Structure formats: structure tokens, C-alpha cells
Amino acid sequence: MRAAPTQLFVYLKYPAFAKLRIAAILLMKCQTPKPLALLLPNSTIPMPSKDIFHQSVRTALEKDGWIITHDPLHLKVDDIEFFVDLGAERLLAAQKQGQKIAVEIKSFVGASEVTEFHLALGQTLNYRLALKKEEPERILYLAVSQDTYQDFFSRQFIQDSLKEYQIKLLIFNSLNQDIVLWKE
């Protein structure tokens, strides 16, 4: 039985009901709330939902020789928590040490590709700063599908933005679950 919308707003008003607030927001959106067991220990923040291409990118990385070490990669800077989609590493025989990456996956399936890009860019810049503070050896990549890269990321303004903000891309084929290109 669902609570009336007026009851749900009560939960939003009082911070002590943080877990109930999350469930209330999901109910208001007519979605089934995730079990509260999916909250991280000592956190009121739920695990973020996974992008539609999450498994494709994970499989592509594993096929490319990467070991997934975190799914998601949880970072805490001061009192702010971040969840980068994947953390991975690969042993480089020539260097005898590992290469570590973090991958944020974006599908760009919203109504506006430009809005999706603004969100992805801001999130990527914040994650990069958090990684610099907490795990500076990790290199952050923004993962986008080959179709999105060809249709949207090929535009000059987007290319200029990527260059200006030094965004590294991982371009993948979602059907074959392969990495097509690492773009530095």
C-alpha cells in the first residue's frame, strides 16, 4: 500500500528519516524502492543505479585484460561520497606494476544529448578531482558507446570541450562488448 503524497513530503522534511526519504522519493516517481540493505555501511546514500551499458563496458574491459577491482568505486572526500561506475587494474609486465583506471559510463539516452553531456562533463570533472585527492594513481575515463561517439562526440564543439577539459574517453561497442578506442 502506497502512502499518500502528503505523507511522503513529511519524510522529505526531516533529515532523521533519510532512509525513508529515499524510499519516498522513489515512490513518488512510481518506482519500487530499492531495499534499504543496498545502502553502504555507515552511509545514508544508496548505491547508485547502473547505466544501461554497465555490463557491456565491464565485459569489454575484462576481455581487454583488465581486472575489475571495484563495482562501483566508492570514494569519500571530506563528507561527500562519490560512486564511479568501475575501478579496474591491469598488470603491465614491462613495468612490473599495475595500471589503475576508473571508468564512468554514460548512455546519453535522455531527451537532450547536450544536457546529458553537461551532466557527464560535470560529473567527470568532480570524479577526477576526488580521485586526485583519494587515489591519484587512477586515471579516469568517460565511457561512451561507439554510436554516441560517432553521432554526438564527433561534433566540433564537443571535441573542443573534451580537449579543453582533458577528458579521456573509452569508446566501446555495446553489441560486441568490445573496446573500440581509448582516446587520451
PyMOL commands that set and color helices and strands:
alter all, ss='L'
color gray80, all
select helices_A, chain A and resi 5-13+15-28+36-38+54-63+113-134+146-153+156-164
alter helices_A, ss='H'
color red, helices_A
select strands_A, chain A and resi 67-70+73-77+80-84+86-92+97-105+138-145+169-173+178-183
alter strands_A, ss='S'
color yellow, strands_A
deselect
rebuild
show_as cartoon
